[in-house]
């Protein structure tokens, strides 16, 4: 019996000793993990960059000429001053440093809205978008009051020219929601008629506008019926309304030579393309004009 009691005491003592060792090891491990985490957090805090506070933005000199000066642009807008003053608009920081406005904007040290905070006046215009995706469409009318075959059409219109399209310079809408574009024409020759002035610019039905620009032209009830008055400013500036491009659209491409069949509008002083795409016909190397109906080039008489 004494033998068994002695063995039991020895076993209990051994178990007690192991428990103490495990507790000390666990405490040491906990302490090590806590110390490591504190080290990491401290390093992050010490390495974090602090943004300089903008104390003031001011214009040190006003240029004596009224010339619009674009000074910054983002994905949507172009920002301009009413005169050349970007070099004289200085940003001052809390650390005593200074920086020109354009540099501060490009480096992201200030936002464009900081100019509003400090009373700096500027103008905003929507950045032009080439071939924008249309969110809303304005349909073109195919109800023409003259024939669209080439020879009868030449007889029906007042002026026919052949020239190179140099690109669209502006787009506008009427109060009844018709959209027109104005483009430049160069190196042209008159095929029929007499121009009251050199037709260096032609107007055609087509194009696209940001909704916000479209709303400036059309009647308020038209905008309300389309729900445009419910759009946010950003939505109205980035969503486009326009005439969809079809094989029968007047959609001249810059650098391409065309025959333009035109009528003169005395009320506006514009030469307007007749019958959409039938009035803008590409000219090939043989000097023939495109026919949208047959999708072929055809010859035409010249005076």
KOLLOMI-568857 format. One line per field, with one value per residue (C-alpha): residue number from 1; x, y, z. Coordinates in steps of 0.02 Angstrom, whole numbers, plus 32768, in hexadecimal, padded with zeros to 4 digits. Each point is the difference from the previous one (the first is absolute). Example, Ala and Ser with C-alpha at 12.3 -4.5 7.8 and 13.67 -1.06 7.14 Angstrom:
seq: c(1  2)
xx: c(8267  8045)
yy: c(7F1F  80AC)
zz: c(8186  7FDF)
END
This chain:
seq: c(1  2  3  4  5  6  7  8  9  10  11  12  13  14  15  16  17  18  19  20  21  22  23  24  25  26  27  28  29  30  31  32  33  34  35  36  37  38  39  40  41  42  43  44  45  46  47  48  49  50  51  52  53  54  55  56  57  58  59  60  61  62  63  64  65  66  67  68  69  70  71  72  73  74  75  76  77  78  79  80  81  82  83  84  85  86  87  88  89  90  91  92  93  94  95  96  97  98  99  100  101  102  103  104  105  106  107  108  109  110  111  112  113  114  115  116  117  118  119  120  121  122  123  124  125  126  127  128  129  130  131  132  133  134  135  136  137  138  139  140  141  142  143  144  145  146  147  148  149  150  151  152  153  154  155  156  157  158  159  160  161  162  163  164  165  166  167  168  169  170  171  172  173  174  175  176  177  178  179  180  181  182  183  184  185  186  187  188  189  190  191  192  193  194  195  196  197  198  199  200  201  202  203  204  205  206  207  208  209  210  211  212  213  214  215  216  217  218  219  220  221  222  223  224  225  226  227  228  229  230  231  232  233  234  235  236  237  238  239  240  241  242  243  244  245  246  247  248  249  250  251  252  253  254  255  256  257  258  259  260  261  262  263  264  265  266  267  268  269  270  271  272  273  274  275  276  277  278  279  280  281  282  283  284  285  286  287  288  289  290  291  292  293  294  295  296  297  298  299  300  301  302  303)
xx: c(8000  808A  804C  7F61  7FED  80B4  7FE3  7F61  805B  808C  7F82  7F9F  80A2  8032  7F58  8008  80AE  7FC7  7F6C  8071  8075  7F70  7FB8  80A7  801A  7F52  8019  80A5  7FAF  7F72  807C  8064  7F65  7FC8  80AB  8007  7F54  802F  809E  7F9C  7F7D  8087  805A  7F5F  7FDB  80AF  8001  7F56  800D  7FA2  7FAE  8032  7F73  7FD1  8002  7FDB  7FED  8014  8021  809D  7FEB  7F73  802E  7FBE  7FB7  7F5C  8034  7FB5  8089  7FDE  8067  7FC5  7F94  7FC1  7F9F  7F61  8026  8079  8021  8031  8023  7FBA  80B3  80AF  8018  8033  80B8  7FCD  7F89  8062  7FD5  8045  8012  8005  80B8  802B  801D  7FB0  7FD4  7FB5  7F4B  8018  808B  7F98  7F6D  8069  8059  7F5B  802B  7F5C  7F56  7FAA  7F7A  8086  7FF9  7F4A  8031  807A  7F94  8064  7F8D  800E  7F97  7FCE  7FD6  7FDC  8092  7FD8  7FE1  801A  7F74  7FAC  7F8D  7F4D  7F95  7F6C  7FD6  7FAE  7FBF  801C  7F6F  7FFD  7F71  8060  7FAD  8077  8037  8099  8042  80A1  7FD6  7F50  8046  8089  7F77  7F98  8081  804A  80B8  806F  80B8  8088  807E  8065  7FAC  8072  7F9C  7F6C  8017  7F5C  7F5A  7F5C  7F48  7F60  7F77  7FA0  8092  804C  80BE  8072  80BD  806C  809C  808E  801D  80A1  804A  7F52  7FBC  7F4F  7FA6  7F5B  7FBD  8049  8030  7FD3  80A2  8086  7FAF  8090  7F85  7F6C  7F74  7FB7  7F7F  805B  807C  7FF5  7FFD  8012  7F52  802C  802B  7F67  7F8F  803F  7FB3  7F5E  7F5A  7FF3  7F6D  8069  8088  7F7E  7FAC  80A7  8026  809A  7FCF  8012  80B6  808F  807B  8083  7F82  7FC5  80B4  8036  7F64  7FE9  7F67  8015  7FCF  802F  8074  7FB4  8031  7F8C  8047  8065  809D  8097  80AD  8091  807A  7F87  7FC6  7F43  7F7B  7F92  7F52  7FCA  7F71  8019  7F9C  7FEC  7FBC  809F  807E  8031  801A  7FA1  801B  7F62  7FB7  807F  8076  7FBE  8049  80AD  8047  80B3  8067  8074  80A5  7FA3  7F9C  7F5C  7F81  7FBE  7F4B  7FBC  7F70  8066  80A0  8065  805B  7FB0  8037  7FB4  8005  8067  7FDB)
yy: c(8000  807C  7FDC  8037  809D  8032  7FE8  8069  808F  7FFC  8004  8094  8061  7FE3  803B  809F  8027  7FED  8073  8089  7FF1  800B  809A  805B  7FD2  803A  80A5  801B  7FDB  8078  8086  7FE3  800C  80A1  804C  7FD3  804B  80A1  800C  7FEF  8080  807B  7FED  801F  809C  8044  7FE0  804E  809E  8098  806D  80B7  8075  8087  80A9  8071  800A  80AF  805F  8069  8058  8018  7FFE  809B  7F9F  7FA2  7F5B  7F5C  7F93  7F46  7FCC  7F51  7F71  7F5B  7F72  8069  80BB  8085  808D  80AE  80AF  809C  803F  7FB6  7FF0  7F4C  8033  8082  7F92  7FBF  7F79  8017  7F6E  7FEF  7FD2  80A8  7FBE  8046  7FB7  803A  7FD0  7F8F  7F9E  7FEB  7FBC  7F8A  7FBB  7FE8  8075  805F  7FDE  8071  8023  8051  8094  8019  7FFE  8090  8063  7FE3  8015  7F8D  7FBB  7F4C  7FAE  7F4D  7FA8  7FD3  7F46  7FB7  7F89  7FFA  7F71  803E  7FED  8053  800A  8082  7FAE  804B  801B  7FA5  806B  8062  8080  7FE4  7F63  7FA6  7FB5  8059  8058  803B  8038  8066  8057  8020  804E  80AE  7FDA  7F67  7FFF  7F7D  801B  7FB4  7FF8  804D  7FCE  8034  80A4  800B  7FAB  804D  7FD6  805B  8020  7F6F  7F88  7FF4  7FEF  804F  8004  8081  7FC6  804D  7FDC  8028  7FEB  8003  801D  8034  7F7F  805D  80AA  80A3  8019  80A5  7FE9  7F7B  7F65  7FD9  7FC3  7F8C  7FCC  7F51  7FA4  7F90  7FFC  7FEE  8071  7FE5  8003  809D  805B  7FBA  8045  80B1  7FFD  7F9F  802E  7FD4  7F8C  7F95  7FED  7FD6  7F7D  7FA9  8009  806C  8074  7F6E  7FDF  8036  807E  7F78  7F92  8090  802C  7F4E  7FB7  802A  801B  7FFA  7FC2  7F49  7FDE  7F98  7FE3  8092  807B  8099  7FC9  8049  7FC7  8078  7FFA  7FAC  8053  8010  8047  8074  8026  809F  8078  80B2  8035  80BD  8007  7FB5  8027  7F48  7F85  7F66  7F4F  7FC0  7F55  7FC5  7F7C  8019  80AF  7FC8  7F87  7FC1  801A  7F73  800A  7FF8  809B  7FA1  8020  7F80  7FC7  7FC6  7FA2  7F95  8007  8025  8097  8058  8086  80AE  8094  809B  80AE)
zz: c(8000  802B  7F58  7FA4  8067  7FDB  7F44  8005  8057  7F7F  7F70  804B  8017  7F4A  7FBE  8069  7FBD  7F48  801D  8041  7F6C  7F83  8054  7FFB  7F49  7FD1  805C  7FA8  7F56  8023  802F  7F60  7F90  8055  7FEF  7F45  7FDF  8059  7F97  7F5D  8032  8034  7F5A  7F9D  8063  7FE9  7F44  7FDB  7F94  803D  7F7A  8006  8031  7F82  8058  7F6D  7F43  7FBA  7F5E  800F  7F58  7F84  7F47  7FA6  7F6C  7FF4  7FB4  803A  804A  801A  8097  802F  7FC4  8043  7FAF  7FEF  8007  7FC2  807C  7FC5  803F  7FAD  7FEA  800A  80BC  8023  8014  8080  8066  8095  807E  80B1  8078  80BD  7FFD  7FB1  7F51  7F63  7F56  7F5C  7FEA  7F68  8055  809E  7F9B  7F98  809A  805B  808E  7FE9  7FB1  7F82  8084  806D  7F88  8031  80B8  7FE5  7F87  7F62  7F69  7F6B  7F71  7FE1  7F5A  7FD6  7FAD  7F4A  7FE3  7F53  7FCC  80AC  802F  7FF8  809C  7FA8  7F47  7F90  7F63  7F54  7F89  7F5A  7FBF  7F7D  7F8F  7F6E  7FA3  8045  7F5D  7FD6  7F5B  8031  80A7  7FAC  7F9C  809D  8074  7FF1  8015  7FE4  8031  800A  808B  808E  80A9  8084  8099  806B  805D  8062  8022  8038  8015  7FD3  807F  7FB3  8022  7F53  8007  7F7F  7FEA  7FA7  7FA5  7F9B  7F47  7FA2  7F53  7FB3  7F53  7FD2  7F97  7FF3  8032  803F  80B5  8053  8061  8005  804D  8075  8083  7FE7  8076  8006  8068  807C  808E  80BD  8099  80BB  804C  8061  7F5D  7FA6  808B  7FE0  7F52  800C  804F  80BA  7FE2  7F89  8083  8086  7F91  7FE8  80BA  7FE5  808E  807A  7FD4  8071  7FBA  7FE6  7FA5  7F93  7FD4  7FD7  7FAB  7F48  7F93  7F45  7F54  7FE7  7F6F  7F73  7F49  7FD7  807F  7FD4  805B  7FA6  8036  8011  7F6E  7F87  7F60  7FE7  7F90  8069  7FBD  8059  8019  803E  8098  7FFB  80B2  8049  7F77  7FF8  7F74  8039  7FBE  7FAB  8029  8080  7FB9  7F50  8008  803C  7F80  8008  7F63  7FCB  7FA0  7F5B  802F  8014  808B  807D  7FF4  80AA  7FAF  7F88  8069  7F63  7FB7  7F6C  7F86  8001  7F87  8023  7FC1)
END
